[in-house]
Amino acid sequence: MVRLMGCCSIVLMFSSLAFAQQQSFLKARVISEGYLNNRQSFNSFKCKFIYSTGIASNYEKAIRGDFEKGSGVSFTCTWIVKGDLEKYELLQDPKSNQVKGAESVDNTTIALKNGGINLVYAPPIKAANIRSPESVSRGNDATPFNMVIMGPNEILSPYSCVQKALAGEYEIKDIKEKAGENSRCYMLSVLGSKGKDRNLFDILIDPAMGYLPVEYKIHDSRGQKKAECKLIESKKMANGSWFPFSSRTLVYMKPDDLKSKIYVYDIKVTELEAVLEPKLEEFYIDLPKGTEISNPSNMTGSFGIKENRRIGVSELDAILRETVRIMRARKGRATSMKQSDFNMQADMENSGYFPMLPSLLVVLVFVLGLITWRVVAIFKV
């Protein structure tokens, strides 16, 4: 009898645990789908914002956005989206310095996307990378929605974290109600990829604000805070959706040292058009004479532009195919691929384009990496 009661107790205990886990998953689904619905409601918009980065000497100055003199870098950004079409422009203020005492580096970049094809241009070195759908690009490092802390392509958004947990990659540690500034919120706690060094993501989500994260904190496996973000301002649109307008992210150089310096990343929206759809003519990149276009998937498939060109989204597929054609020609293999409309003629010298060795590709990767090297540690999931 005692054994029977013991067995029943064990069964009930495991049943309770399974039920609790099921309830957590149900709550997590509601939260993630709420976030996704709000996010997907912005399928077409034009947004301008200021993106500022710098170093603060302590926490008090960091939360105020008070940078050390000479450490601040400011960018004027334009983000245009229309379905699968996207243009992202990051223009660095020439007067801003990247690091105190160091020579300023221009991290200006312009990206154009059509579905899975992505062209990223770095004006300072007159070089561009084009990627196919199979070669996933890094994505935009700073947008009003990713608030920097969620990473490129919003890989650490509430929706992404929950989906990974449901797939068994992450683990939902806890979901509980918590009082927010103006309403009841949910604190979603998710453990990152299984292993020795697991990050913990604590995301405070406000259902009354489109399930946007109003606070986001990342801790390492020792419980030390690696980064935190606060949504400072958001605005409700005519359709009832919410757009994040201002946020501040802090990244700790040494999480276990409270006196260490802190990297600060500010985003503030200055203009937003979320009602009228952007015009197709707005999706373009102006490439000057001499710009080299490379495909990281085939290093020998690069070519240069002989004349100034305005590249629209409809030309991206032709540019991508041109890199493949050049790669095959250089390898001496016969190809039946029709030369692209982008090239126009068989003689590339006369058509306005000329093959180039991909020597500038390494420089392009280096320059684009400078803007994000300080936050890479956040996205170790």
Buried (B, 14 or more C-beta within 10 A) or exposed (E): EEEEEEEEEEEEEEEEEEEEEEEBBEBBEBBBBBBBEBBEBBEBBBBBBBBBBBBBBEBEBBBEBBBBEBBBBBBBBBBBBBEEBBBBBBBBBEEBBBBEEEEBBBBBBBBBBBEBBBBBBBBBBBBBBBBBEEBEBBBBBBBBBBBBBBBBBBBBBBBBBBBBBBEEEBBBBEBEEEEBEEEEBBBBBBBBEEEEEBBBBBBBBBBEBBBBBBBBBBBBEEEEBBBBBBBBEBBEBEEEBBBBBBBBBBBBEEBEEEEEBBBBBBBBBEEBEBEEBBEEEBBBBEBEEBBBBBBBBBBBBBBBBBEEBEBBBBBBBBBBBBBBBBBBBBEEEEEEEEBBEBBBEEEBEEBBBBBBEBEBBEBBBEBBEBBBEBBEBBBEB
